[in-house]
Amino acid sequence: MATNDTNKNGGNLGFEAEMFKAADKLRGNMEPSDYKHVALGLIFLKYISDAFEARHKALLAEDSEAAEDKDEYLADNVFWVPKDARWSHLQANAKLPTIGTLIDDAMRSIEKDNESLKGVLPKDYARPALNKVMLGELIDLISGIALNEEGDRSKDILGRVYEYFLGQFAGAEGKRGGEFYTPRSVVRVLVEMLEPYQGRIYDPCCGSGGMFVQSEKFVQEHGGRIGDIAVYGQESNYTTWRLAKMNLAVRGIDSDIRWNNEGSFHKDDLRDLKADYILANPPFNISDWGGERLREDVRWKYGVPPTGNANYGWLQHIVHHLAPNGAAGVVLANGSLTSNQTTEGQIRQAMVENDVVACVLTLPVQLFYSTQISASVWILARNKKFANGTDRSGQVLFIDARSLGSLVDRTRREFSEAEILKIANAYKCWKGVDQSEGYKDVPGFCRSVDIKTIAEHRWALVPGRYVGFDRSELSTKAITKLQEDFSELKAALINLPSEVAQSIKIFEELFHG
């Protein structure tokens, strides 16, 4: 299946979707969690082989001796691929019953000659349970990716296929899939809001590396240089770390991604790192994070997080790793906006009073593969005096995006490109980045609020409490949003009974004010 057709290569969900359908058909009864490593490993092998062959061809034209010098490839950020590991060799032998062994041997020889890939590549294609006829057909299918394409074009196509397959496998795995993959439209919102043009980018729980891929794309799309950003990350799951390493390598992204089976809390492998940008989607509401062993820690500047929930541990870990002018985007469950479990309320108050919370964005439901829990984005900033002279000290921007997004299937929603830009532009105007328009509150969508007002709301950070709604467009969506407000309020009342009167007053003002 060739993919050099302009129409197929042009759209985000064109040839990638067709390719995945064909690959998924070959899966048969194999579990998606197993099959993803089979398919993604082969796509990665195709990528590094294509990149090697392109560089090999260019070197042969210049100097035949240089074409056999490994250092020539390393200098050009290209992996060395031994002869028996090249895609052409595997494709020629795809129908042999020994194809699984040939692939495993290829993976081992590539790891042997490329230090950065040690322990990364899958090497269990020869196992008896793996259907070798299916394997040969999958090789034939993948052989069509980027056929007749060269250089950066080939790399981009293979990168898109890898990224698309990651997302589809996450959807197929459901809850388990969400552990390694953050939906693309959520990542795009974070990246467009933070605009990581240059500097150090960090993700303390990086999954399969999607935050970094989107950051690199952002730099490229806005005319920046990829070399202007440095990528750092940690991941506790070894299998997921391997996916991240391959994902970044397919994109040609140089990175320092550490596998850390103790996790970022207990083994802060990048202890001295101060990042300019942090993008993170930590696991929601983790109760068994070992907090009892970290009662005294330099990271807990605003209070010791409860042992029964890691949310405020993640927030403080991330603030701790921000540079003096750094900014972070963190995805957390909505309960973090109001929870008063043990110390959480005090920590939230301290973070607001110390002016590190810049923006809170509530997301629509059904954005994630792994959970139906409502989620929000916290934008944290060490300095609210922005470079162009805009000073937002003592203020927090609230954005309510629950009415945005459209269903792409029965269970999952995505933001459109226009909606992503609408959210990002509200934040950028608030920061003063877009001087042409300036920032204005938009009823039902966004509002800039001072700390005194937040204190009056007992330090709750739910955007719906502040932005109100647009009375000129009281619709089903608005009613649904109010119903969700009330549901969140009822959940909060378990811990905050004293907020009843204040909340009733808010709703009376909304309906009768």
C-alpha positions as CSV (number, residue, x, y, z in Angstrom):
1,M,0.0,0.0,0.0
2,A,1.9,3.1,-1.2
3,T,1.3,6.3,0.6
4,N,2.8,8.8,-2.0
5,D,-0.7,9.9,-3.0
6,T,-1.1,13.6,-2.3
7,N,-4.6,13.4,-0.9
8,K,-3.8,10.4,1.3
9,N,-0.7,12.1,2.8
10,G,-2.3,15.5,3.3
11,G,-4.9,15.0,6.0
12,N,-4.4,14.1,9.7
13,L,-6.7,11.1,9.4
14,G,-6.2,10.1,5.8
15,F,-3.8,7.4,5.0
16,E,-2.9,6.9,8.7
17,A,-6.4,5.7,9.4
18,E,-6.4,3.4,6.4
19,M,-3.1,2.0,7.4
20,F,-4.3,1.3,10.9
21,K,-7.5,-0.4,9.8
22,A,-5.4,-2.7,7.6
23,A,-2.9,-3.4,10.4
24,D,-5.7,-3.9,12.9
25,K,-7.3,-6.5,10.6
26,L,-4.1,-8.5,10.7
27,R,-4.2,-8.5,14.5
28,G,-6.9,-11.2,14.7
29,N,-7.4,-12.3,18.3
30,M,-4.2,-10.8,19.6
31,E,-4.6,-8.3,22.5
32,P,-4.0,-4.7,21.5
33,S,-1.6,-4.3,24.4
34,D,0.6,-7.0,22.9
35,Y,0.0,-6.1,19.2
36,K,1.1,-2.5,19.6
37,H,4.6,-3.5,20.4
38,V,4.7,-5.8,17.3
39,A,3.4,-3.1,15.0
40,L,5.2,-0.1,16.5
41,G,8.5,-1.9,16.7
42,L,8.3,-2.7,13.0
43,I,7.4,0.9,12.1
44,F,10.4,2.1,14.1
45,L,12.6,-0.4,12.3
46,K,11.3,0.8,8.9
47,Y,12.0,4.4,10.0
48,I,15.6,3.9,11.0
49,S,16.3,1.7,8.0
50,D,14.9,4.3,5.6
51,A,16.9,7.1,7.2
52,F,20.1,4.9,7.1
53,E,19.5,4.0,3.4
54,A,19.0,7.7,2.4
55,R,22.2,8.8,4.2
56,H,24.1,5.7,2.8
57,K,23.1,6.6,-0.7
58,A,24.2,10.2,-0.3
59,L,27.6,9.1,1.2
60,L,28.2,6.6,-1.6
61,A,27.9,9.4,-4.1
62,E,30.5,11.4,-2.2
63,D,32.9,8.8,-0.9
64,S,32.5,5.0,-0.8
65,E,34.7,4.6,2.3
66,A,32.7,7.2,4.2
67,A,29.6,5.2,3.5
68,E,30.9,2.5,5.8
69,D,32.0,4.8,8.6
70,K,29.5,4.7,11.5
71,D,30.6,8.1,12.7
72,E,29.4,9.7,9.5
73,Y,25.9,8.6,10.4
74,L,26.1,9.5,14.1
75,A,27.2,13.0,13.0
76,D,24.0,13.4,11.1
77,N,21.8,12.0,13.9
78,V,21.2,8.8,11.9
79,F,21.3,5.3,13.5
80,W,23.7,2.8,12.0
81,V,21.8,-0.2,10.6
82,P,23.8,-3.4,9.9
83,K,23.2,-5.1,6.5
84,D,21.1,-8.0,7.8
85,A,18.9,-5.6,9.9
86,R,17.9,-3.4,7.0
87,W,14.3,-3.3,5.9
88,S,15.0,-4.5,2.4
89,H,16.5,-7.7,3.9
90,L,13.5,-8.3,6.1
91,Q,11.0,-7.6,3.4
92,A,12.7,-10.0,1.1
93,N,12.4,-12.8,3.7
94,A,8.9,-11.8,5.0
95,K,7.3,-15.0,3.9
96,L,9.8,-17.3,5.6
97,P,8.7,-19.2,8.8
98,T,11.9,-17.8,10.4
99,I,10.9,-14.2,9.9
100,G,10.4,-13.7,13.7
101,T,13.9,-14.8,14.4
102,L,15.3,-12.5,11.7
103,I,13.5,-9.5,13.2
104,D,14.8,-10.3,16.7
105,D,18.3,-10.6,15.3
106,A,17.9,-7.3,13.5
107,M,16.7,-5.6,16.7
108,R,19.6,-7.0,18.7
109,S,22.3,-6.0,16.2
110,I,20.8,-2.4,16.0
111,E,21.0,-2.1,19.8
112,K,24.5,-3.4,19.8
113,D,25.7,-0.7,17.3
114,N,23.6,2.1,18.8
115,E,24.2,2.8,22.5
116,S,21.2,5.1,22.9
117,L,18.9,2.2,21.8
118,K,20.2,-0.3,24.4
119,G,17.2,-2.1,26.0
120,V,14.7,-0.1,24.0
121,L,13.6,-2.3,21.0
122,P,11.2,-5.2,21.2
123,K,12.9,-8.6,20.7
124,D,10.2,-11.3,21.0
125,Y,9.0,-11.7,17.4
126,A,10.1,-15.3,17.3
127,R,7.8,-16.4,20.2
128,P,5.7,-19.4,19.1
129,A,2.4,-17.6,19.9
130,L,3.1,-14.9,17.3
131,N,1.6,-15.8,14.0
132,K,4.4,-15.7,11.4
133,V,2.0,-15.4,8.4
134,M,0.5,-12.3,10.0
135,L,4.0,-11.0,10.7
136,G,4.9,-11.3,7.0
137,E,1.7,-9.6,5.9
138,L,2.4,-6.7,8.4
139,I,5.9,-6.2,7.0
140,D,4.4,-6.0,3.5
141,L,1.8,-3.4,4.7
142,I,4.4,-1.3,6.5
143,S,6.7,-1.5,3.4
144,G,4.2,0.9,1.7
145,I,4.7,3.7,4.3
146,A,6.5,6.6,2.7
147,L,7.2,4.6,-0.5
148,N,9.0,6.7,-3.0
149,E,9.4,9.5,-0.5
150,E,12.8,10.9,0.5
151,G,14.5,12.7,3.4
152,D,12.4,14.8,5.7
153,R,9.2,13.9,3.9
154,S,9.7,10.2,4.6
155,K,10.6,10.9,8.2
156,D,7.5,13.1,8.7
157,I,5.2,10.4,7.2
158,L,6.6,7.6,9.4
159,G,6.4,9.9,12.4
160,R,2.7,10.6,11.7
161,V,2.0,6.9,11.3
162,Y,3.7,6.1,14.6
163,E,1.9,8.8,16.5
164,Y,-1.5,7.9,15.0
165,F,-1.0,4.2,15.8
166,L,-0.1,5.1,19.4
167,G,-3.4,7.0,19.8
168,Q,-5.4,4.2,18.2
169,F,-3.8,1.5,20.4
170,A,-4.5,3.7,23.5
171,G,-8.2,3.8,22.5
172,A,-8.3,0.1,21.9
173,E,-6.8,-0.6,25.3
174,G,-9.2,1.8,27.1
175,K,-8.1,2.5,30.7
176,R,-4.7,0.9,30.3
177,G,-4.1,2.8,27.1
178,G,-4.5,6.1,28.9
179,E,-1.5,5.3,31.1
180,F,0.9,5.8,28.2
181,Y,-0.9,8.3,26.0
182,T,-2.3,11.8,26.4
183,P,-4.9,12.6,23.7
184,R,-3.4,14.8,21.0
185,S,-5.9,17.7,21.3
186,V,-5.2,18.0,25.1
187,V,-1.5,18.2,24.4
188,R,-2.0,20.7,21.6
189,V,-3.9,23.0,24.1
190,L,-1.0,22.9,26.6
191,V,1.6,23.5,23.9
192,E,-0.3,26.4,22.2
193,M,-0.9,28.0,25.6
194,L,2.7,27.7,26.8
195,E,4.4,28.3,23.4
196,P,7.7,26.4,24.1
197,Y,9.9,28.2,21.5
198,Q,13.2,27.6,23.2
199,G,14.7,26.4,26.5
200,R,14.4,23.3,28.6
201,I,11.2,21.2,28.4
202,Y,10.5,18.6,31.1
203,D,7.8,16.0,31.8
204,P,8.2,14.1,35.0
205,C,5.8,11.3,33.9
206,C,6.3,11.4,30.2
207,G,4.4,8.3,29.0
208,S,5.1,7.7,25.3
209,G,6.5,11.2,24.8
210,G,3.6,13.0,23.1
211,M,4.2,16.3,25.0
212,F,7.7,16.5,23.4
213,V,6.6,15.6,19.9
214,Q,3.9,18.3,19.9
215,S,6.5,20.8,21.4
216,E,8.9,20.1,18.5
217,K,6.1,20.5,16.0
218,F,5.2,23.8,17.5
219,V,8.7,25.1,17.2
220,Q,8.9,24.0,13.5
221,E,5.5,25.4,12.6
222,H,6.4,28.8,14.1
223,G,9.7,29.1,12.3
224,G,12.0,28.2,15.2
225,R,15.0,25.9,15.3
226,I,14.6,22.4,16.9
227,G,18.1,22.8,18.4
228,D,16.8,25.7,20.5
229,I,14.9,23.3,22.9
230,A,16.3,20.6,25.1
231,V,14.0,17.7,26.1
232,Y,14.1,16.0,29.6
233,G,11.8,13.4,31.1
234,Q,11.2,10.5,33.4
235,E,8.9,7.5,33.2
236,S,8.5,4.8,35.8
237,N,7.0,2.1,33.5
238,Y,9.7,0.4,31.5
239,T,7.5,-0.7,28.6
240,T,6.2,2.9,28.3
241,W,9.7,4.3,28.5
242,R,10.6,2.1,25.5
243,L,7.7,3.5,23.5
244,A,8.8,7.0,24.3
245,K,12.3,6.4,23.2
246,M,11.2,5.0,19.9
247,N,8.5,7.8,19.5
248,L,11.2,10.5,19.9
249,A,13.7,8.7,17.7
250,V,11.2,8.4,14.9
251,R,10.8,12.2,15.1
252,G,14.6,12.7,15.2
253,I,14.2,14.3,18.7
254,D,17.4,14.3,20.8
255,S,16.3,13.8,24.4
256,D,17.3,12.8,27.9
257,I,14.5,10.5,28.9
258,R,15.2,8.4,32.0
259,W,13.6,5.1,33.0
260,N,13.1,5.4,36.7
261,N,11.2,2.5,38.3
262,E,10.9,4.3,41.6
263,G,9.1,7.2,40.1
264,S,9.8,11.0,40.1
265,F,8.7,11.4,43.7
266,H,11.1,8.9,45.3
267,K,14.0,9.1,42.9
268,D,14.1,12.6,41.4
269,D,16.6,11.6,38.7
270,L,16.8,15.2,37.4
271,R,17.1,16.7,40.9
272,D,19.0,19.8,39.8
273,L,16.9,20.5,36.6
274,K,15.2,23.9,36.4
275,A,13.0,23.8,33.3
276,D,11.6,26.7,31.3
277,Y,8.5,24.7,30.4
278,I,6.9,21.7,32.1
279,L,4.1,19.8,30.4
280,A,2.6,16.9,32.4
281,N,-0.4,14.6,32.6
282,P,0.2,12.8,35.9
283,P,-2.0,9.8,36.8
284,F,-5.2,11.1,38.5
285,N,-5.8,10.8,42.2
286,I,-3.1,8.2,42.9
287,S,-3.5,7.0,46.5
288,D,-0.5,4.6,46.8
289,W,2.2,7.0,45.9
290,G,4.3,6.4,49.1
291,G,3.8,9.8,50.5
292,E,4.3,8.6,54.1
293,R,8.0,8.2,53.2
294,L,8.3,11.8,52.1
295,R,6.9,13.8,55.0
296,E,9.9,16.1,55.0
297,D,10.9,17.1,51.5
298,V,12.3,20.3,50.0
299,R,9.7,20.2,47.3
300,W,6.8,20.7,49.7
301,K,7.1,24.5,49.8
302,Y,3.4,25.1,50.2
303,G,2.5,22.2,52.5
304,V,2.9,18.5,52.9
305,P,0.6,16.7,50.5
306,P,-1.8,14.0,51.9
307,T,-0.6,10.4,51.8
308,G,-3.9,9.4,50.2
309,N,-3.7,11.5,47.1
310,A,-0.7,12.5,45.0
311,N,-2.3,15.5,43.1
312,Y,-0.7,18.2,45.3
313,G,2.6,16.3,45.3
314,W,2.7,16.5,41.5
315,L,1.9,20.2,41.6
316,Q,4.6,21.0,44.1
317,H,7.2,18.7,42.4
318,I,6.5,20.6,39.1
319,V,6.7,24.1,40.7
320,H,10.0,23.0,42.3
321,H,11.5,22.2,38.9
322,L,10.5,25.5,37.3
323,A,13.1,28.1,36.4
324,P,12.6,31.6,37.8
325,N,10.6,32.6,34.7
326,G,9.3,29.1,33.9
327,A,5.7,28.0,33.2
328,A,4.0,24.7,33.5
329,G,0.8,23.1,32.2
330,V,-0.5,20.2,34.4
331,V,-3.6,18.1,33.7
332,L,-5.4,17.0,36.9
333,A,-8.8,15.7,38.0
334,N,-11.3,18.4,38.7
335,G,-11.5,17.4,42.4
336,S,-8.2,19.0,42.9
337,L,-9.9,22.4,42.4
338,T,-12.0,22.2,45.5
339,S,-10.7,19.3,47.6
340,N,-9.9,19.9,51.3
341,Q,-8.7,16.4,52.1
342,T,-6.3,16.9,55.1
343,T,-3.9,19.6,53.8
344,E,-5.0,20.1,50.2
345,G,-7.1,23.2,50.9
346,Q,-4.2,24.8,52.7
347,I,-1.8,24.0,49.9
348,R,-4.1,25.4,47.3
349,Q,-4.5,28.6,49.3
350,A,-0.8,28.9,49.7
351,M,-0.2,28.4,46.0
352,V,-2.7,31.1,45.1
353,E,-1.4,33.5,47.7
354,N,2.2,32.9,46.6
355,D,1.0,33.8,43.0
356,V,2.1,30.6,41.2
357,V,-1.3,29.8,39.7
358,A,-1.7,31.7,36.5
359,C,-4.7,30.0,34.8
360,V,-7.2,27.3,35.4
361,L,-9.0,25.7,32.5
362,T,-11.8,23.1,32.9
363,L,-12.0,20.6,30.1
364,P,-15.1,18.8,28.6
365,V,-15.8,15.2,29.5
366,Q,-14.8,12.3,27.3
367,L,-11.5,13.7,26.2
368,F,-9.4,10.9,27.7
369,Y,-9.1,7.2,26.8
370,S,-8.5,6.1,30.4
371,T,-11.2,7.8,32.4
372,Q,-14.5,9.7,32.4
373,I,-13.4,11.8,35.4
374,S,-13.8,15.5,34.6
375,A,-10.3,17.1,34.2
376,S,-8.7,20.5,34.3
377,V,-5.5,22.2,33.3
378,W,-3.5,24.2,35.8
379,I,-1.1,26.7,34.2
380,L,1.6,27.5,36.8
381,A,4.0,30.4,36.5
382,R,6.9,31.5,38.7
383,N,6.7,35.0,37.5
384,K,3.5,36.8,36.3
385,K,5.4,39.9,35.1
386,F,5.6,38.9,31.5
387,A,8.3,39.9,29.1
388,N,6.3,42.6,27.2
389,G,5.4,44.5,30.4
390,T,2.1,43.0,31.2
391,D,1.8,42.4,35.0
392,R,-0.8,39.9,36.1
393,S,0.5,39.6,39.7
394,G,-2.3,38.8,42.1
395,Q,-4.7,37.6,39.3
396,V,-5.8,34.2,38.0
397,L,-7.4,33.6,34.6
398,F,-10.3,31.2,34.6
399,I,-11.4,29.5,31.4
400,D,-14.4,27.2,31.1
401,A,-14.1,25.0,28.0
402,R,-16.7,22.4,29.0
403,S,-19.0,23.3,26.1
404,L,-16.3,22.9,23.5
405,G,-15.2,19.8,21.6
406,S,-17.1,17.4,19.4
407,L,-17.6,13.6,19.6
408,V,-15.3,11.7,17.2
409,D,-16.8,8.4,18.2
410,R,-19.3,7.0,20.7
411,T,-17.1,7.6,23.7
412,R,-14.5,10.2,22.9
413,R,-14.4,13.9,22.2
414,E,-11.8,16.2,20.6
415,F,-11.1,19.9,20.3
416,S,-11.1,21.4,16.8
417,E,-8.2,23.5,15.7
418,A,-10.3,26.6,16.1
419,E,-11.3,25.7,19.6
420,I,-7.7,25.0,20.6
421,L,-6.7,28.5,19.3
422,K,-9.7,30.1,21.1
423,I,-8.5,28.7,24.4
424,A,-4.8,29.5,23.8
425,N,-5.5,33.0,22.5
426,A,-7.5,33.9,25.6
427,Y,-4.5,33.0,27.8
428,K,-2.0,34.7,25.5
429,C,-4.1,37.9,25.3
430,W,-4.3,37.9,29.1
431,K,-0.5,37.7,29.2
432,G,-0.3,40.6,26.8
433,V,1.3,38.5,24.0
434,D,-1.3,39.6,21.5
435,Q,-1.2,43.4,21.8
436,S,-3.4,44.0,18.8
437,E,-6.6,42.9,20.7
438,G,-6.0,43.0,24.4
439,Y,-7.7,40.9,26.9
440,K,-11.5,41.1,27.7
441,D,-13.6,38.9,30.0
442,V,-16.1,36.8,28.0
443,P,-19.2,35.7,30.0
444,G,-19.5,32.0,30.1
445,F,-15.9,31.4,28.8
446,C,-13.2,33.4,30.6
447,R,-12.6,35.9,33.4
448,S,-9.6,37.4,35.1
449,V,-10.1,37.2,38.9
450,D,-8.1,38.8,41.8
451,I,-6.9,36.8,44.8
452,K,-9.4,38.6,47.1
453,T,-12.3,37.3,45.1
454,I,-10.8,33.8,45.2
455,A,-10.5,34.0,48.9
456,E,-14.2,34.9,49.2
457,H,-14.9,31.6,47.4
458,R,-12.8,29.8,50.0
459,W,-10.0,29.2,47.6
460,A,-12.0,27.1,45.2
461,L,-10.6,27.2,41.7
462,V,-13.6,26.0,39.6
463,P,-13.8,28.3,36.6
464,G,-17.6,27.9,36.5
465,R,-17.9,29.8,39.7
466,Y,-16.3,32.8,38.2
467,V,-17.0,33.0,34.5
468,G,-20.8,32.8,34.8
469,F,-22.6,32.3,31.5
470,D,-23.7,34.3,28.5
471,R,-27.4,35.1,29.1
472,S,-27.9,35.9,25.4
473,E,-27.1,32.3,24.5
474,L,-29.0,30.3,27.2
475,S,-29.1,26.9,25.4
476,T,-28.9,23.2,26.1
477,K,-25.2,23.5,26.4
478,A,-25.5,26.3,29.0
479,I,-28.1,24.3,31.0
480,T,-25.8,21.2,30.8
481,K,-22.9,23.3,32.1
482,L,-25.0,24.5,35.1
483,Q,-26.1,21.0,35.8
484,E,-22.4,20.0,35.9
485,D,-21.7,22.9,38.2
486,F,-24.3,21.6,40.6
487,S,-22.9,18.1,40.4
488,E,-19.4,19.3,41.2
489,L,-20.8,21.4,44.1
490,K,-22.6,18.4,45.6
491,A,-19.4,16.4,45.5
492,A,-17.6,19.3,47.1
493,L,-20.2,19.6,49.9
494,I,-18.9,16.4,51.4
495,N,-15.8,18.3,52.5
496,L,-17.1,21.9,52.4
497,P,-20.5,22.1,54.1
498,S,-20.0,25.7,54.9
499,E,-20.0,26.6,51.2
500,V,-23.7,25.8,50.9
501,A,-25.0,29.4,51.5
502,Q,-22.4,31.0,49.3
503,S,-23.1,28.5,46.4
504,I,-26.9,29.1,46.6
505,K,-26.2,32.8,46.4
506,I,-24.1,32.3,43.3
507,F,-26.8,30.3,41.5
508,E,-29.5,32.8,42.5
509,E,-27.3,35.6,40.9
510,L,-26.8,33.5,37.7
511,F,-30.5,32.9,37.2
512,H,-32.0,36.1,38.5
513,G,-29.2,38.6,38.5
